[in-house]
Amino acid sequence: MNLWFNRLASISLIGLLFLCLAWELWLAPLRPGGSMLALKALPLLLPLFGILRGKRYTHQWMSMLSLAYVAEGLVRAVSDQGASQVLAVTETILATLLFVGCLGHARITAPSRALKSAD
């Protein structure tokens, strides 16, 4: 089960990273030629290797960071039109999956769980 949550977090993080870049640079940028909003993908690079390696602490704080992407996706899903609205819904789904994966991994790998199973 632990591996499943880590894979969910890893895949959704990579998907969210590519979605943020593609959205703001090519698919539906705010301005023709891309926008500076593509920089919202930079915070997703910080936890990338920790998530891929299954570090519990990285999963813990990434679960909190993912909520910012859920919020942004929800706001833009309501306020934007056309392709940008579809991309916002996709961002919301990926960020929610990232949250679930990170939270599940952090819970499964909790030190208190290891102590309980040893009893």
N, C-alpha and C positions, 0 to 999 in steps of 0.2 A: 504494500500500500504506500509506503514511504517513497518508493521510486516513482509511483504513478503521480503523486502530487508534485514531485520535483520536475518530472517531464512536463506536466501541465503548466507549471510556472515557467519553465524554460521556453517552451514552444510559444506560449502566449506573450512572453516578454519579447522574443525575437520578432514575432508577428506585429506586435504593437510598435516596436522600433521602426520596422520597415513601413508600416502603415503611416506613422507620423511623418516620416521623411517623404514618402511618395505623395501623400495628401498635400502637403504644403509646397512641394517643389514641382510636381507634374500633374497630378490628377485633378485637383480643384483648389489651386492656390488663391489667396485673397487678392493678389495682384498678378498680372501676367508675367511669366518668367520666374515665379516663385516668391515666397515671402519669408521674412525673418521669423515667422512663427514656426518654421522648421527647426528652430533651436530648441523647441520643446522636446525633441528627441534626445538631446544631450543628457539629461538626467537619467535616461534609461540605459545609457552606456556604463554608468558607475556600478550598478549591481550585476552587470551581465556575467562576469566571470565567477562571482560569488554564487549566483543562482545556478549556473552551469555546474559548479563543483558541489552543490548541495549544502552550502554553509547556512546553518540555522539562523545566525544573527542577520545575515543579508536578507533571508526570507522574511524575517520579522519586520525590518524597517521598510522593505519593499512593499509589504502588504499595506502600509500606511501611505506610501508614495503613490501606489496604484489608485487610491481613492481620488487623487487629484485628476487623474486621467478619466476616471468614471464621471466625475463632476463636469469636466470639460466636454466630454462626449454627450452627456445628457443636455447640457446647455445648448450646444451646437446642433443637436438633433432636433431641438424644439425651434431654434431661431434660424437655422440655415435652410436653404432650399436645394433641390436637385441632388447632384452627385455628392455635394458636401454633406447633405443630410444623411445619405446612405453611409458615407465614410464615418460620420459621427456615431451612427448606430453600431457600426463595426468596431469602432474604438471603444465604445461602452462595453460591448460584449467581450472583447479581448482583455480590457482592463479588469472586468469582473472575473473572468477566468484566471487572470494573473493573481488577483486578490485571493480567490478560493485556493489556488495552488500553493501560494505562499503561506497562507494561514494553515492549510492542511499539513504542509511539510513541517512548519514550526511546531504544530501541536503534536504530530507523530514523533518528532525527534526530541521532545521535551525531556530534560533530565529526570523529571519526576516519573515519567513513563518507564524509563529504564529501571528505576528503583522498584516500581510496582511489579514489573515482570520478574525481577530477581527474587521477590518474596515467595 
